[in-house]
Amino acid sequence: MGDSKLRFGIISYSNLRHAAGVENWIAEVVERLSNHSWTIVTSDSGSKFSSQVYDRVTRSGARVIEIPLLPPYGFPSPSTLHRFAEVFGGADAVYFYYMGLGLRLSSLLFAELSSTPLIAGHHNWVDYGRARWSERFGLKRFNAHHALNREHGEQLKSLGAPNVYRIGNGVHCAQFRPADKGDLFSVLFVGRLDRGKGVDLLPAIVSSLRSEIGSQFVFHVVGGGRTKEAEEAKRLIGGCGRVVWHGYVSEDEKRELYASSHVLVAPSRMEAFPLVGLEAMASGTPVVASDIPGPREYVRDGFNGYLVRGVEEMVERVCEVYTAWRRGDPSYYELCRNARRTAEEYDWGRV
């Protein structure tokens, strides 16, 4: 490359103020390659929780364009394709967030209409094993693919996707610090309040914990979203004083909750590479997560947390953590130390 300035583009459905995993990843990449030119196109709709990511990328000199993108599963409009061609014509490479049929079709049509190299970013869980022939064909039209975990990378290769690179997420360990845990056992959930993240499983988890350990715990729920699953979960849990619904919180508040909690639970049904687990580990908090691609990248059973299948096993493992902590068993503090060590392996400075 030398000292030449390259032109890069990113197309992502979610606006940068959504401030979730994809948006934070965009900020990391743009900051590290700020000596090049960046244009980012996103939707102008959707949840807008925080301007932090937007501010980071604009401070790095990136141009951000918000346009009325169709829902990710809708068919791309001619005006959308024209806008892509107008903005990214002559770019050295464009990174497409591989999400939903709409964006996939947009990227493929854009590929046919231009000679711009395209990279597909696989930040969401996709059942590649059930991919139709049309999708298999489409995967081959990209110049390269970015997989966040080993299993998705292997699946993409098996479908004939070219130039698959596995690069996971990272965490700024310096921003997170382990702290003394409180006297009341604290369980933490952080994530979007939807079915994919397992919010509908929280009532069963809370109810089972109540049966197993009584009132000796508090359950913190952090995250935004007004889905029917979230509303039903709140209704089922009711006014139980053991559950605190925080909604969306600031980064400082989230760091405090990570550090003060005794364990993080992540009952997700689908993930590519969840950041919340790494952030909890950077805070010295072990993680009990679903045994699925994504968490399997860094949760090591019995070392820094546990991988589980189903609510019953999740509750069993949380109760094991509770018992070890309550007894002052060295095994609990070893989990905490190993969690921090694992996070350091994934520090952005290394990734």
C-alpha positions as CSV (number, residue, x, y, z in Angstrom):
1,M,0.0,0.0,0.0
2,G,2.8,2.4,0.8
3,D,1.6,5.8,1.9
4,S,-1.2,5.9,-0.6
5,K,-4.7,6.8,0.7
6,L,-7.3,4.2,-0.1
7,R,-11.1,4.7,-0.3
8,F,-13.2,2.3,1.7
9,G,-16.9,2.0,2.2
10,I,-19.2,0.2,4.6
11,I,-22.9,-0.5,4.2
12,S,-24.8,-1.5,7.3
13,Y,-28.5,-1.5,7.9
14,S,-28.4,-0.3,11.5
15,N,-27.7,3.3,12.1
16,L,-24.5,4.0,14.1
17,R,-26.4,5.4,17.1
18,H,-27.8,1.9,17.5
19,A,-24.5,1.3,19.2
20,A,-24.5,-2.5,19.2
21,G,-21.8,-5.0,18.3
22,V,-21.6,-4.3,14.6
23,E,-21.5,-0.5,15.1
24,N,-18.7,-0.8,17.7
25,W,-16.8,-3.0,15.3
26,I,-17.1,-0.3,12.6
27,A,-15.7,2.3,14.9
28,E,-12.7,0.1,15.8
29,V,-11.8,-0.5,12.1
30,V,-12.3,3.1,11.1
31,E,-10.2,4.4,14.0
32,R,-7.3,2.0,13.2
33,L,-7.4,2.8,9.5
34,S,-8.2,6.5,9.9
35,N,-5.3,7.4,7.5
36,H,-7.6,6.2,4.7
37,S,-10.8,7.6,3.4
38,W,-14.1,6.1,4.8
39,T,-17.7,6.5,3.7
40,I,-20.4,4.7,5.8
41,V,-23.9,4.2,4.6
42,T,-26.6,3.2,7.1
43,S,-30.3,3.3,7.6
44,D,-31.8,6.5,9.0
45,S,-34.3,4.5,11.1
46,G,-34.2,2.1,14.0
47,S,-33.3,2.5,17.7
48,K,-30.8,5.3,18.6
49,F,-29.4,4.5,22.0
50,S,-26.2,6.4,22.0
51,S,-24.2,8.8,19.8
52,Q,-20.8,7.5,21.1
53,V,-20.1,5.3,18.1
54,Y,-21.2,8.0,15.6
55,D,-19.0,10.5,17.3
56,R,-16.0,8.1,17.2
57,V,-16.2,7.5,13.5
58,T,-16.8,11.1,12.6
59,R,-13.9,12.2,14.7
60,S,-11.8,9.8,12.7
61,G,-12.7,11.6,9.5
62,A,-15.3,9.2,8.2
63,R,-18.3,10.5,6.1
64,V,-21.6,9.0,7.4
65,I,-24.6,9.0,5.2
66,E,-28.0,7.9,6.5
67,I,-30.6,7.0,3.9
68,P,-34.1,5.4,3.9
69,L,-32.9,1.8,3.4
70,L,-35.7,-0.8,3.1
71,P,-36.1,-3.3,5.8
72,P,-33.3,-5.9,5.7
73,Y,-35.6,-8.5,4.2
74,G,-37.2,-6.2,1.6
75,F,-36.2,-6.0,-2.1
76,P,-33.7,-3.2,-2.9
77,S,-35.2,-0.2,-4.6
78,P,-33.6,1.3,-7.7
79,S,-33.0,4.5,-5.8
80,T,-31.0,2.6,-3.2
81,L,-28.8,0.9,-5.8
82,H,-28.3,4.2,-7.5
83,R,-27.2,5.8,-4.2
84,F,-24.8,3.0,-3.6
85,A,-23.3,3.4,-7.0
86,E,-23.1,7.2,-6.6
87,V,-21.4,7.0,-3.2
88,F,-19.1,4.1,-3.8
89,G,-18.1,4.4,-7.4
90,G,-14.4,4.1,-7.6
91,A,-13.9,2.8,-4.1
92,D,-11.1,0.4,-3.4
93,A,-13.3,-1.9,-1.5
94,V,-16.8,-1.9,0.1
95,Y,-17.8,-3.9,3.2
96,F,-21.4,-5.2,3.3
97,Y,-22.9,-6.2,6.6
98,Y,-24.4,-9.6,5.4
99,M,-27.8,-9.3,7.0
100,G,-31.3,-10.0,5.6
101,L,-32.3,-10.7,2.0
102,G,-32.7,-7.1,1.1
103,L,-29.0,-6.1,1.8
104,R,-27.8,-9.4,0.3
105,L,-29.7,-8.7,-2.9
106,S,-28.5,-5.1,-2.9
107,S,-24.9,-6.2,-2.5
108,L,-25.2,-8.7,-5.4
109,L,-26.8,-6.3,-7.7
110,F,-24.2,-3.7,-6.8
111,A,-21.5,-6.3,-7.6
112,E,-23.0,-6.8,-11.1
113,L,-23.2,-3.1,-11.8
114,S,-19.7,-2.1,-10.6
115,S,-16.2,-3.5,-10.5
116,T,-15.8,-2.5,-6.8
117,P,-14.4,-5.4,-4.7
118,L,-16.9,-6.5,-2.1
119,I,-16.4,-8.0,1.3
120,A,-19.2,-9.7,3.1
121,G,-19.2,-9.3,6.9
122,H,-21.0,-12.1,8.7
123,H,-21.8,-10.6,12.1
124,N,-25.1,-12.3,12.5
125,W,-25.9,-16.0,12.9
126,V,-26.9,-17.6,9.6
127,D,-27.9,-21.2,9.1
128,Y,-25.4,-21.8,6.3
129,G,-26.1,-25.5,6.4
130,R,-29.6,-24.8,5.0
131,A,-28.5,-22.2,2.5
132,R,-30.4,-22.5,-0.8
133,W,-28.5,-22.8,-4.1
134,S,-29.2,-19.1,-4.8
135,E,-27.5,-18.1,-1.6
136,R,-24.6,-20.4,-2.3
137,F,-24.2,-18.7,-5.7
138,G,-24.5,-15.3,-4.1
139,L,-21.7,-16.1,-1.6
140,K,-19.4,-16.8,-4.4
141,R,-20.0,-13.3,-5.9
142,F,-18.2,-11.6,-3.1
143,N,-14.4,-11.1,-3.3
144,A,-13.9,-12.0,0.3
145,H,-15.7,-13.0,3.5
146,H,-15.2,-12.0,7.1
147,A,-16.3,-14.6,9.6
148,L,-16.3,-13.9,13.3
149,N,-16.0,-17.4,14.5
150,R,-14.3,-20.7,13.5
151,E,-17.5,-22.6,12.8
152,H,-19.1,-20.0,10.5
153,G,-15.8,-19.7,8.7
154,E,-15.7,-23.5,8.0
155,Q,-19.3,-23.5,6.9
156,L,-18.7,-20.6,4.5
157,K,-15.7,-22.5,3.0
158,S,-17.8,-25.6,2.6
159,L,-20.3,-23.6,0.5
160,G,-17.6,-22.4,-1.8
161,A,-17.3,-18.9,-0.5
162,P,-13.9,-17.4,-1.6
163,N,-11.2,-15.9,0.6
164,V,-12.8,-16.5,4.0
165,Y,-10.9,-14.7,6.9
166,R,-11.8,-15.4,10.5
167,I,-11.3,-12.3,12.7
168,G,-13.2,-12.2,16.0
169,N,-14.3,-9.3,18.1
170,G,-12.1,-7.6,20.7
171,V,-12.4,-5.7,23.9
172,H,-10.6,-2.7,25.4
173,C,-9.4,-4.4,28.6
174,A,-8.1,-1.1,30.0
175,Q,-11.6,0.2,30.1
176,F,-12.8,-2.6,32.3
177,R,-11.5,-3.4,35.8
178,P,-12.3,-6.3,38.2
179,A,-13.8,-5.1,41.5
180,D,-14.9,-6.5,44.8
181,K,-18.2,-8.3,44.5
182,G,-21.1,-7.3,46.7
183,D,-22.6,-9.3,49.6
184,L,-25.8,-10.1,47.6
185,F,-25.3,-12.6,44.8
186,S,-25.8,-10.7,41.6
187,V,-26.7,-12.3,38.2
188,L,-26.4,-10.1,35.1
189,F,-28.0,-10.2,31.6
190,V,-26.9,-7.7,29.0
191,G,-28.3,-7.7,25.4
192,R,-31.2,-6.7,23.1
193,L,-34.5,-7.7,24.7
194,D,-35.5,-10.1,22.0
195,R,-35.9,-13.8,21.4
196,G,-32.6,-14.2,19.7
197,K,-30.8,-13.1,22.9
198,G,-33.1,-15.3,25.0
199,V,-35.1,-12.7,26.8
200,D,-38.1,-14.9,26.8
201,L,-36.2,-17.5,28.9
202,L,-35.5,-15.1,31.7
203,P,-38.7,-15.8,33.6
204,A,-37.9,-19.5,33.8
205,I,-34.3,-18.7,34.8
206,V,-35.4,-16.4,37.6
207,S,-38.1,-18.7,38.8
208,S,-35.7,-21.7,39.0
209,L,-33.1,-19.6,40.8
210,R,-35.8,-18.5,43.3
211,S,-36.6,-22.2,43.9
212,E,-32.9,-23.2,44.3
213,I,-31.4,-20.3,46.3
214,G,-34.4,-18.4,47.7
215,S,-34.1,-14.7,48.0
216,Q,-30.3,-14.7,48.1
217,F,-29.8,-13.1,44.7
218,V,-30.6,-10.1,42.5
219,F,-31.0,-10.4,38.8
220,H,-30.1,-7.3,36.6
221,V,-31.4,-7.0,33.1
222,V,-29.7,-4.5,30.9
223,G,-30.7,-3.7,27.3
224,G,-33.1,-1.9,25.0
225,G,-36.0,-3.1,22.9
226,R,-39.8,-3.2,23.2
227,T,-40.4,-6.6,21.8
228,K,-43.4,-8.8,22.6
229,E,-41.0,-11.3,24.2
230,A,-39.6,-8.6,26.5
231,E,-43.1,-7.4,27.5
232,E,-44.2,-11.0,28.2
233,A,-41.0,-11.6,30.2
234,K,-41.7,-8.5,32.4
235,R,-45.3,-9.6,32.9
236,L,-44.4,-13.2,33.9
237,I,-41.7,-12.0,36.3
238,G,-44.1,-9.4,37.6
239,G,-43.0,-7.2,40.5
240,C,-40.4,-9.6,41.8
241,G,-38.0,-7.5,43.8
242,R,-35.2,-9.7,42.8
243,V,-35.2,-8.5,39.2
244,V,-34.1,-5.0,38.2
245,W,-34.9,-3.8,34.6
246,H,-32.4,-1.2,33.8
247,G,-33.2,-0.6,30.1
248,Y,-30.3,1.0,28.1
249,V,-27.5,2.3,30.3
250,S,-24.4,4.4,29.8
251,E,-21.1,2.7,29.3
252,D,-20.0,3.7,32.8
253,E,-23.1,2.2,34.3
254,K,-22.6,-1.0,32.3
255,R,-19.0,-1.3,33.4
256,E,-20.0,-1.0,37.1
257,L,-22.6,-3.7,36.6
258,Y,-20.1,-6.0,34.9
259,A,-17.6,-5.6,37.7
260,S,-20.0,-5.9,40.6
261,S,-21.9,-8.9,39.3
262,H,-20.9,-12.4,40.3
263,V,-21.9,-14.1,37.0
264,L,-23.2,-13.1,33.6
265,V,-25.8,-15.3,31.9
266,A,-26.1,-15.3,28.1
267,P,-29.0,-17.6,27.0
268,S,-28.8,-16.6,23.4
269,R,-30.2,-18.8,20.6
270,M,-27.9,-17.4,18.0
271,E,-24.7,-15.5,18.0
272,A,-21.6,-14.8,15.8
273,F,-19.2,-13.4,18.5
274,P,-21.0,-11.8,21.4
275,L,-19.2,-8.8,22.9
276,V,-21.0,-8.8,26.3
277,G,-19.2,-12.0,27.3
278,L,-15.8,-10.6,26.7
279,E,-16.7,-7.3,28.5
280,A,-17.9,-9.3,31.5
281,M,-14.7,-11.4,31.5
282,A,-12.6,-8.2,31.2
283,S,-14.4,-7.2,34.5
284,G,-13.4,-10.4,36.1
285,T,-16.9,-11.9,35.9
286,P,-17.4,-15.5,34.7
287,V,-19.9,-16.3,32.0
288,V,-22.6,-19.0,31.7
289,A,-23.6,-19.0,28.0
290,S,-25.5,-21.1,25.5
291,D,-23.4,-23.8,23.9
292,I,-23.5,-22.3,20.4
293,P,-21.1,-20.8,17.8
294,G,-19.9,-17.5,19.1
295,P,-19.7,-18.1,22.8
296,R,-17.7,-21.3,22.1
297,E,-14.9,-19.1,20.8
298,Y,-13.9,-17.9,24.2
299,V,-16.0,-19.5,27.0
300,R,-14.0,-22.5,28.2
301,D,-16.0,-24.9,30.3
302,G,-15.0,-24.9,33.9
303,F,-12.1,-22.5,33.2
304,N,-13.7,-19.0,32.8
305,G,-17.4,-20.0,32.9
306,Y,-19.7,-22.7,31.5
307,L,-21.3,-23.6,28.2
308,V,-24.8,-25.0,28.7
309,R,-27.7,-26.4,26.7
310,G,-31.0,-25.1,28.0
311,V,-32.5,-23.3,31.0
312,E,-32.1,-26.2,33.4
313,E,-28.4,-26.6,32.8
314,M,-27.9,-22.8,32.9
315,V,-29.6,-22.6,36.3
316,E,-27.5,-25.6,37.6
317,R,-24.3,-23.9,36.6
318,V,-25.3,-20.5,38.1
319,C,-26.1,-22.3,41.3
320,E,-22.7,-24.0,41.3
321,V,-21.1,-20.5,40.9
322,Y,-23.3,-19.2,43.8
323,T,-22.4,-22.1,46.1
324,A,-18.7,-21.7,45.4
325,W,-18.8,-17.9,46.0
326,R,-20.9,-18.2,49.2
327,R,-18.5,-20.7,50.6
328,G,-15.5,-18.6,49.7
329,D,-14.3,-21.5,47.6
330,P,-11.0,-20.7,45.7
331,S,-12.6,-22.2,42.6
332,Y,-14.9,-19.2,42.2
333,Y,-12.0,-16.7,42.4
334,E,-10.1,-18.8,39.9
335,L,-13.0,-18.5,37.5
336,C,-12.8,-14.8,37.9
337,R,-9.1,-14.6,37.3
338,N,-9.3,-16.8,34.3
339,A,-12.1,-14.7,32.9
340,R,-9.8,-11.7,33.0
341,R,-6.9,-13.6,31.5
342,T,-9.1,-14.7,28.6
343,A,-10.3,-11.2,27.9
344,E,-6.7,-10.1,27.7
345,E,-6.2,-12.6,24.9
346,Y,-8.9,-10.7,23.0
347,D,-7.7,-7.2,23.7
348,W,-8.2,-5.0,20.6
349,G,-4.4,-4.4,20.7
350,R,-3.9,-8.0,19.9
351,V,-6.9,-8.7,17.6
